[in-house]
Amino acid sequence: MRLFGGRKKREAVTGAVVVLEIDGMHCTSCGLLIDDELEEIPGVRSARTDVRGGRSTVRFEEGAEVDTDVLAAAVRRAGEYEARPVG
């Protein structure tokens, strides 16, 4: 997702993958909490968080809308973590 003139652009994509860089993780439980929150988002097929690498890979169902602000909010709900898209 990109911001244009302060408006969010949501994209309907085919089998999209978003990689998030995540700060604040300390252990495997942190990654599992984040995965659980991300997988509750409609359209998310799977989330796999690599605590050592500090990243989470989120895979979407075909045609799902990708909104990185929604992903970041889910990560924050999981605990004291901050997420931002890579790339």
N, CA and C atoms as an extended XYZ file, in Angstrom:
261
Properties=species:S:1:pos:R:3:atomname:S:1:resname:S:1:resid:I:1 pbc="F F F"
N         0.835       -1.175        0.000 N   MET     1
C         0.000        0.000        0.000 CA  MET     1
C         0.876        1.232        0.000 C   MET     1
N         0.456        2.237       -0.708 N   ARG     2
C         1.183        3.492       -0.752 CA  ARG     2
C         0.223        4.623       -0.389 C   ARG     2
N         0.800        5.698        0.078 N   LEU     3
C        -0.014        6.869        0.412 CA  LEU     3
C         0.088        7.884       -0.714 C   LEU     3
N        -1.045        8.377       -1.161 N   PHE     4
C        -1.094        9.405       -2.184 CA  PHE     4
C        -1.957       10.529       -1.663 C   PHE     4
N        -1.375       11.698       -1.475 N   GLY     5
C        -2.142       12.844       -1.013 CA  GLY     5
C        -2.872       12.587        0.286 C   GLY     5
N        -2.293       11.765        1.164 N   GLY     6
C        -2.905       11.494        2.442 CA  GLY     6
C        -3.982       10.424        2.405 C   GLY     6
N        -4.299        9.919        1.231 N   ARG     7
C        -5.304        8.860        1.111 CA  ARG     7
C        -4.606        7.528        0.924 C   ARG     7
N        -5.174        6.520        1.532 N   LYS     8
C        -4.615        5.184        1.399 CA  LYS     8
C        -5.077        4.567        0.092 C   LYS     8
N        -4.179        3.871       -0.540 N   LYS     9
C        -4.539        3.119       -1.719 CA  LYS     9
C        -4.560        1.654       -1.322 C   LYS     9
N        -5.719        1.027       -1.425 N   ARG    10
C        -5.834       -0.396       -1.143 CA  ARG    10
C        -5.807       -1.123       -2.469 C   ARG    10
N        -5.053       -2.184       -2.517 N   GLU    11
C        -4.920       -2.913       -3.753 CA  GLU    11
C        -5.519       -4.306       -3.629 C   GLU    11
N        -6.319       -4.714       -4.596 N   ALA    12
C        -6.775       -6.096       -4.673 CA  ALA    12
C        -5.716       -6.832       -5.472 C   ALA    12
N        -5.136       -7.845       -4.879 N   VAL    13
C        -3.994       -8.512       -5.479 CA  VAL    13
C        -4.244      -10.009       -5.576 C   VAL    13
N        -3.416      -10.674       -6.345 N   THR    14
C        -3.515      -12.114       -6.499 CA  THR    14
C        -2.394      -12.771       -5.717 C   THR    14
N        -2.746      -13.451       -4.635 N   GLY    15
C        -1.764      -14.190       -3.860 CA  GLY    15
C        -0.606      -13.341       -3.376 C   GLY    15
N        -0.875      -12.144       -2.897 N   ALA    16
C         0.173      -11.217       -2.482 CA  ALA    16
C         0.917      -11.705       -1.245 C   ALA    16
N         2.151      -11.257       -1.144 N   VAL    17
C         2.983      -11.512        0.025 CA  VAL    17
C         3.526      -10.169        0.489 C   VAL    17
N         3.372       -9.885        1.783 N   VAL    18
C         3.923       -8.663        2.371 CA  VAL    18
C         4.901       -9.080        3.460 C   VAL    18
N         6.071       -8.454        3.445 N   VAL    19
C         7.063       -8.710        4.488 CA  VAL    19
C         7.109       -7.485        5.391 C   VAL    19
N         6.991       -7.729        6.695 N   LEU    20
C         7.034       -6.665        7.691 CA  LEU    20
C         8.310       -6.778        8.506 C   LEU    20
N         8.936       -5.653        8.765 N   GLU    21
C        10.042       -5.603        9.717 CA  GLU    21
C         9.419       -5.279       11.070 C   GLU    21
N         9.767       -6.060       12.100 N   ILE    22
C         9.115       -5.911       13.400 CA  ILE    22
C        10.160       -5.681       14.482 C   ILE    22
N         9.940       -4.637       15.271 N   ASP    23
C        10.810       -4.315       16.410 CA  ASP    23
C        10.137       -4.738       17.704 C   ASP    23
N        10.955       -5.143       18.687 N   GLY    24
C        10.447       -5.403       20.025 CA  GLY    24
C        10.256       -6.865       20.374 C   GLY    24
N        10.559       -7.770       19.446 N   MET    25
C        10.381       -9.197       19.734 CA  MET    25
C        11.586       -9.717       20.524 C   MET    25
N        11.299      -10.652       21.437 N   HIS    26
C        12.367      -11.196       22.283 CA  HIS    26
C        12.464      -12.713       22.228 C   HIS    26
N        11.352      -13.388       21.903 N   CYS    27
C        11.346      -14.854       21.993 CA  CYS    27
C        10.336      -15.429       21.008 C   CYS    27
N        10.306      -16.739       20.935 N   THR    28
C         9.390      -17.435       20.039 CA  THR    28
C         7.937      -17.103       20.345 C   THR    28
N         7.611      -16.924       21.606 N   SER    29
C         6.228      -16.583       21.978 CA  SER    29
C         5.806      -15.262       21.357 C   SER    29
N         6.722      -14.322       21.264 N   CYS    30
C         6.417      -13.039       20.609 CA  CYS    30
C         5.970      -13.295       19.172 C   CYS    30
N         6.719      -14.119       18.463 N   GLY    31
C         6.384      -14.424       17.081 CA  GLY    31
C         5.044      -15.115       16.940 C   GLY    31
N         4.752      -16.034       17.846 N   LEU    32
C         3.471      -16.745       17.796 CA  LEU    32
C         2.295      -15.811       18.066 C   LEU    32
N         2.458      -14.883       19.006 N   LEU    33
C         1.401      -13.899       19.285 CA  LEU    33
C         1.132      -13.032       18.062 C   LEU    33
N         2.201      -12.604       17.410 N   ILE    34
C         2.063      -11.769       16.209 CA  ILE    34
C         1.380      -12.555       15.098 C   ILE    34
N         1.817      -13.808       14.887 N   ASP    35
C         1.186      -14.644       13.858 CA  ASP    35
C        -0.308      -14.786       14.113 C   ASP    35
N        -0.683      -15.051       15.354 N   ASP    36
C        -2.101      -15.218       15.692 CA  ASP    36
C        -2.914      -13.972       15.354 C   ASP    36
N        -2.395      -12.801       15.709 N   GLU    37
C        -3.120      -11.549       15.427 CA  GLU    37
C        -3.228      -11.301       13.927 C   GLU    37
N        -2.140      -11.506       13.196 N   LEU    38
C        -2.167      -11.277       11.753 CA  LEU    38
C        -3.123      -12.226       11.048 C   LEU    38
N        -3.178      -13.462       11.498 N   GLU    39
C        -4.041      -14.450       10.847 CA  GLU    39
C        -5.522      -14.236       11.135 C   GLU    39
N        -5.847      -13.353       12.057 N   GLU    40
C        -7.247      -12.997       12.319 CA  GLU    40
C        -7.779      -11.985       11.312 C   GLU    40
N        -6.913      -11.362       10.540 N   ILE    41
C        -7.318      -10.346        9.562 CA  ILE    41
C        -7.964      -11.040        8.361 C   ILE    41
N        -9.157      -10.601        7.967 N   PRO    42
C        -9.797      -11.194        6.789 CA  PRO    42
C        -8.896      -11.079        5.555 C   PRO    42
N        -8.761      -12.166        4.838 N   GLY    43
C        -7.945      -12.174        3.627 CA  GLY    43
C        -6.524      -12.672        3.841 C   GLY    43
N        -6.079      -12.746        5.094 N   VAL    44
C        -4.740      -13.262        5.367 CA  VAL    44
C        -4.808      -14.782        5.371 C   VAL    44
N        -3.994      -15.393        4.537 N   ARG    45
C        -3.939      -16.854        4.456 CA  ARG    45
C        -2.999      -17.419        5.510 C   ARG    45
N        -1.838      -16.763        5.702 N   SER    46
C        -0.886      -17.226        6.712 CA  SER    46
C         0.065      -16.102        7.091 C   SER    46
N         0.616      -16.234        8.290 N   ALA    47
C         1.652      -15.305        8.766 CA  ALA    47
C         2.718      -16.147        9.456 C   ALA    47
N         3.964      -15.913        9.106 N   ARG    48
C         5.077      -16.625        9.718 CA  ARG    48
C         6.114      -15.595       10.137 C   ARG    48
N         6.389      -15.561       11.434 N   THR    49
C         7.304      -14.565       11.979 CA  THR    49
C         8.620      -15.217       12.364 C   THR    49
N         9.700      -14.604       11.898 N   ASP    50
C        11.061      -15.031       12.206 CA  ASP    50
C        11.611      -14.065       13.248 C   ASP    50
N        11.631      -14.504       14.501 N   VAL    51
C        12.046      -13.625       15.595 CA  VAL    51
C        13.502      -13.200       15.423 C   VAL    51
N        14.367      -14.134       15.102 N   ARG    52
C        15.795      -13.806       14.931 CA  ARG    52
C        16.027      -12.811       13.805 C   ARG    52
N        15.290      -12.991       12.718 N   GLY    53
C        15.438      -12.085       11.576 CA  GLY    53
C        14.670      -10.787       11.727 C   GLY    53
N        13.738      -10.743       12.702 N   GLY    54
C        12.957       -9.529       12.935 CA  GLY    54
C        11.942       -9.234       11.847 C   GLY    54
N        11.459      -10.299       11.176 N   ARG    55
C        10.516      -10.082       10.079 CA  ARG    55
C         9.358      -11.065       10.132 C   ARG    55
N         8.255      -10.636        9.558 N   SER    56
C         7.084      -11.491        9.422 CA  SER    56
C         6.676      -11.498        7.954 C   SER    56
N         6.382      -12.679        7.437 N   THR    57
C         5.923      -12.836        6.061 CA  THR    57
C         4.433      -13.147        6.104 C   THR    57
N         3.644      -12.271        5.485 N   VAL    58
C         2.187      -12.395        5.500 CA  VAL    58
C         1.732      -12.719        4.081 C   VAL    58
N         1.017      -13.834        3.939 N   ARG    59
C         0.496      -14.257        2.640 CA  ARG    59
C        -1.015      -14.050        2.623 C   ARG    59
N        -1.494      -13.542        1.486 N   PHE    60
C        -2.909      -13.209        1.334 CA  PHE    60
C        -3.592      -14.146        0.357 C   PHE    60
N        -4.899      -14.300        0.550 N   GLU    61
C        -5.726      -15.040       -0.398 CA  GLU    61
C        -5.826      -14.243       -1.693 C   GLU    61
N        -6.144      -14.929       -2.774 N   GLU    62
C        -6.301      -14.241       -4.053 CA  GLU    62
C        -7.395      -13.185       -3.962 C   GLU    62
N        -7.112      -12.003       -4.497 N   GLY    63
C        -8.081      -10.914       -4.527 CA  GLY    63
C        -8.245      -10.150       -3.232 C   GLY    63
N        -7.491      -10.519       -2.201 N   ALA    64
C        -7.609       -9.815       -0.911 CA  ALA    64
C        -7.018       -8.419       -1.008 C   ALA    64
N        -7.589       -7.495       -0.246 N   GLU    65
C        -7.041       -6.142       -0.179 CA  GLU    65
C        -5.917       -6.104        0.837 C   GLU    65
N        -4.822       -5.489        0.440 N   VAL    66
C        -3.651       -5.372        1.304 CA  VAL    66
C        -3.627       -3.965        1.884 C   VAL    66
N        -3.694       -3.868        3.205 N   ASP    67
C        -3.632       -2.574        3.881 CA  ASP    67
C        -2.583       -2.697        4.981 C   ASP    67
N        -1.417       -2.105        4.754 N   THR    68
C        -0.321       -2.265        5.708 CA  THR    68
C        -0.609       -1.601        7.045 C   THR    68
N        -1.486       -0.612        7.080 N   ASP    69
C        -1.857       -0.001        8.361 CA  ASP    69
C        -2.623       -1.005        9.232 C   ASP    69
N        -3.457       -1.824        8.603 N   VAL    70
C        -4.198       -2.858        9.333 CA  VAL    70
C        -3.222       -3.906        9.869 C   VAL    70
N        -2.238       -4.269        9.062 N   LEU    71
C        -1.225       -5.233        9.512 CA  LEU    71
C        -0.449       -4.682       10.705 C   LEU    71
N        -0.018       -3.431       10.622 N   ALA    72
C         0.744       -2.814       11.719 CA  ALA    72
C        -0.090       -2.736       12.997 C   ALA    72
N        -1.379       -2.438       12.868 N   ALA    73
C        -2.255       -2.369       14.045 CA  ALA    73
C        -2.392       -3.744       14.698 C   ALA    73
N        -2.471       -4.791       13.893 N   ALA    74
C        -2.566       -6.153       14.436 CA  ALA    74
C        -1.292       -6.506       15.200 C   ALA    74
N        -0.152       -6.113       14.677 N   VAL    75
C         1.126       -6.374       15.361 CA  VAL    75
C         1.155       -5.647       16.699 C   VAL    75
N         0.687       -4.402       16.729 N   ARG    76
C         0.648       -3.645       17.993 CA  ARG    76
C        -0.288       -4.289       19.004 C   ARG    76
N        -1.412       -4.854       18.539 N   ARG    77
C        -2.351       -5.533       19.444 CA  ARG    77
C        -1.703       -6.749       20.108 C   ARG    77
N        -0.742       -7.348       19.440 N   ALA    78
C        -0.084       -8.538       19.977 CA  ALA    78
C         0.834       -8.205       21.153 C   ALA    78
N         1.251       -6.959       21.277 N   GLY    79
C         2.139       -6.557       22.379 CA  GLY    79
C         2.871       -5.271       22.055 C   GLY    79
N         3.998       -5.087       22.681 N   GLU    80
C         4.789       -3.865       22.517 CA  GLU    80
C         5.692       -3.962       21.292 C   GLU    80
N         5.084       -4.142       20.119 N   TYR    81
C         5.837       -4.315       18.880 CA  TYR    81
C         5.463       -3.228       17.893 C   TYR    81
N         6.394       -2.924       17.007 N   GLU    82
C         6.147       -1.978       15.928 CA  GLU    82
C         6.508       -2.660       14.613 C   GLU    82
N         5.669       -2.456       13.603 N   ALA    83
C         5.887       -3.084       12.310 CA  ALA    83
C         5.851       -2.054       11.195 C   ALA    83
N         6.644       -2.307       10.173 N   ARG    84
C         6.624       -1.485        8.972 CA  ARG    84
C         6.953       -2.379        7.770 C   ARG    84
N         6.341       -2.100        6.642 N   PRO    85
C         6.582       -2.927        5.454 CA  PRO    85
C         8.023       -2.788        4.976 C   PRO    85
N         8.576       -3.863        4.471 N   VAL    86
C         9.914       -3.867        3.891 CA  VAL    86
C         9.770       -3.598        2.400 C   VAL    86
N        10.589       -2.697        1.910 N   GLY    87
C        10.596       -2.449        0.470 CA  GLY    87
C         9.728       -1.390       -0.006 C   GLY    87
